[in-house]
């Protein structure tokens, strides 16, 4: 069986989420090809060629793919995919933007957020914000699916020696144009890849207090920072910080939920964390149902005291 994996990247480096997708592909079994669509992305293709378990890398290097416009990339993937049984991508912004279009172009249904491979055509995925797990069997000629990276251990980034082949045909749909982007640059670890995450919710009170209380803790722990949707909607922090069903899915070794009540949508994004610590004034807060440790108290007092002890 042949599997096509769409690489997630920024034209310079390969996103680690791609390593988790390759791990899922290995569970299915077969030859794994990684498709890199970008502009000036030779370094990404070279990195993909070194990934353990990858048989071949296809590099579509063209200005049409410089900004990962979904319409252009989807047309390319759909064309290349006709020679494969599976098309997989990470459940990242890029993967969720491109693969539904690919499925439509191929006229097949799609399986989103795969968390387990049961057999060659049977997969598990969460539904109802993760409160139930559906087992889905596909009879499609080409199986298209996104993979939740937190459910699969990443393969090694080194050890492979795949050949890199160029894809010359560019697919410019001509129906969308890149205008601009605003990238939040942080000195902290990337949220979805961090081993420790410190998150704040509406309970922190304000954006100023979020940084006043949580920044020192994150500094001490070397942690990434996250937030609930309520905190993002209130303007405390940018939406890049959002953890949850409509935000980022994380599964760090340690997740600290501070001033977060624990709405079901937030729990869907972090309940697979190895250790969960909750600090909240409400002892009945839903977050406590998934927390390994919780402390009932005023975060404005508790967190600074915790920082002083670290």
Number of C-alpha atoms within 10 A of each C-alpha: 11 17 27 27 27 26 31 28 20 15 22 15 16 21 18 18 24 28 27 23 30 33 21 26 26 17 15 21 14 16 16 22 27 28 26 30 31 27 19 16 22 18 13 22 32 19 18 32 25 19 21 19 24 25 20 21 27 23 24 26 22 18 14 20 24 17 19 22 20 21 20 21 30 23 20 22 25 18 15 15 22 14 12 17 16 24 27 26 31 30 25 22 11 18 20 18 17 23 28 21 19 26 21 13 14 19 12 16 17 20 20 23 22 26 19 19 18 14 11 14 14 15 21 18 20 18 12 12 16 16 10 10 13 13 14 14 14 16 10 14 13 21 22 25 26 26 29 24 29 21 18 19 14 18 19 15 17 13 13 17 18 22 16 20 13 13 17 10 11 17 18 17 16 9 8 11 11 9 6 7 7 5 7 7 7 9 6 13 15 16 23 22 17 19 20 25 30 23 25 33 25 21 20 23 15 16 17 11 14 23 17 14 20 21 16 15 21 20 14 11 15 16 24 25 29 29 30 29 25 18 27 21 13 14 12 22 22 15 17 16 23 27 26 24 18 13 21 22 25 27 24 24 14 17 28 26 26 31 28 28 26 21 15 17 18 25 23 24 22 23 22 18 22 14 17 23 19 25 27 24 17 16 14 11 17 15 27 23 14 18 20 12 13 19 17 15 15 16 21 18 10 16 18 15 11 11 16 10 7 8
